[in-house]
Amino acid sequence: MSFQTQYGQWALVAGASEGLGACYAEELASRGLNLFLVARRAELLQTLSVHISNTYHVQVKILALDLSLSESIDHILQATNDLEIGLLIYNAALSAVGPFQDTALDAHIKELNTNVQAPLNLTYRLGKRMLAQGHGGIVLMSSLSAFQGSAYISTYAATKAFNIVLAEGLWEEWRTQGVDVLVCVAGAIKTPNYLASEPEKTGGLGDMTLEPAEVVFEALDALGKQPYVIPGRVNRISSFVMRHLLPRKTAIKFMGRILRGMYVK
Ligand SMILES: NC(=O)c1ccc[n+]([C@@H]2O[C@H](COP(=O)([O-])OP(=O)(O)OC[C@H]3O[C@@H](n4cnc5c(N)ncnc54)[C@H](OP(=O)(O)O)[C@@H]3O)[C@@H](O)[C@H]2O)c1
């Protein structure tokens, strides 16, 4: 089956206004999918929408809303009711960095809502439509920080662990029903969001930081073939060492040391 037949006619990209999300949108348009783009900043979505529709001659719809609010998901479902959504890319994420107690509890809960509740809700409801139409795909973005406890981004890492396990389970449940599920477990990516978090010292991560396009290509290439992908050869090797060679306690301490250097000023 062609990419367009399996994942068309529309792709919904949640968290599409810049960086990795915008890169997913552009790549999917180049493959002939129409786009439904969601993020909070309407102006960025509007600019991207004009660029993509002029360049790739696909239809692009935008909806500016905050995915941490549960009513936003109802709005998305209503707005896409008449569209055949064949692909969901859940890319949006919030990540507070720094000591756990320095972040307000409300902000931790907002992270939980954006990174867990919203992808769960969209996966459930759009997944139902995809199962009914007999084809589709879902990509959830996760992070290497989710493979063990990660100090100074503890809530973020825990939310991303949820996405790994959810996607793997659904990959097995739905793979014989025409719906492909993939979790993309990424290391550092040069996105505005990552750069804005002002990582001070990356403890060697500098060399491992990928361009958004590299992550998008590897994720879309893996979709339909496997339950998860770790983009970047160095990331695959380092995560193998962290998960399979180091004792878990050592891996947690090692990650903590890197993140302390990056985020504790
Ligand atoms: N960058 C990295 O180093 C890295 C590493 C590992 C994993 N990842 C994962 O890769 C994905 C993208 O990374 P990123 O955040 O760095 O880059 P991004 O794709 O450049 O930005 C995130 C997108 O999500 C949107 N967004 C964030 N919170 C939202 C909310 N509450 N409601 C609606 N839209 C929201 C942002 O737009 P608005 O601000 O306009 O809403 C933006 O378009 C995330 O899932 C992240 O966990 C990133």
The ligand as a Gaussian input file, in Angstrom:
#p B3LYP/6-31G(d) Opt

LIG

0 1
 N       13.773000      18.861000      21.210000
 C       14.350000      17.833000      21.809000
 O       15.540000      17.866000      22.130000
 C       13.541000      16.583000      22.076000
 C       14.181000      15.461000      22.617000
 C       13.438000      14.300000      22.837000
 C       12.101000      14.267000      22.521000
 N       11.500000      15.377000      22.009000
 C       10.074000      15.329000      21.736000
 O        9.839000      15.806000      20.424000
 C        8.631000      16.557000      20.386000
 C        8.867000      17.962000      19.827000
 O        9.905000      18.566000      20.486000
 P       10.007000      20.098000      20.837000
 O        8.962000      20.441000      21.866000
 O       11.410000      20.378000      21.175000
 O        9.770000      20.869000      19.550000
 P        8.723000      21.473000      18.581000
 O        8.116000      20.481000      17.735000
 O        9.570000      22.486000      17.935000
 O        7.622000      22.260000      19.494000
 C        6.508000      21.700000      20.112000
 C        5.220000      22.085000      19.394000
 O        4.133000      21.781000      20.253000
 C        3.319000      22.928000      20.419000
 N        2.765000      22.877000      21.759000
 C        3.427000      22.799000      22.931000
 N        2.558000      22.790000      23.957000
 C        1.322000      22.856000      23.422000
 C        0.019000      22.896000      23.970000
 N       -0.195000      22.865000      25.288000
 N       -1.038000      22.974000      23.124000
 C       -0.851000      23.031000      21.799000
 N        0.374000      22.971000      21.215000
 C        1.442000      22.899000      22.025000
 C        4.218000      24.124000      20.156000
 O        3.543000      25.214000      19.596000
 P        2.851000      26.413000      20.388000
 O        3.861000      26.930000      21.339000
 O        2.505000      27.361000      19.289000
 O        1.645000      25.828000      21.049000
 C        5.130000      23.555000      19.064000
 O        4.517000      23.686000      17.803000
 C        8.093000      16.585000      21.813000
 O        7.100000      15.611000      21.958000
 C        9.290000      16.250000      22.655000
 O        8.935000      15.573000      23.843000
 C       12.182000      16.532000      21.783000

